[in-house]
Amino acid sequence: MDHELHITLKLPADLRTWLVAQGRNTSRLLNPEIPHVFEVGRGDVPEDDESP
């Protein structure tokens, strides 16, 4: 990422639980997992890419 923007994000509890579980599968914490999910959704990185 070239620029970082700090935001507050309200998530439903079940979505947060899912994101935490997904991050554990690839040794990512919640904060790096959220942008990774967005990047995968946009097609910027392969789904199984382990880089945060």
Buried (B, 14 or more C-beta within 10 A) or exposed (E): EEEEEEEEEEEEEEEBEBBEEBBEEBEBEEEEBBBBBEBBEEEEBEEEEEEB
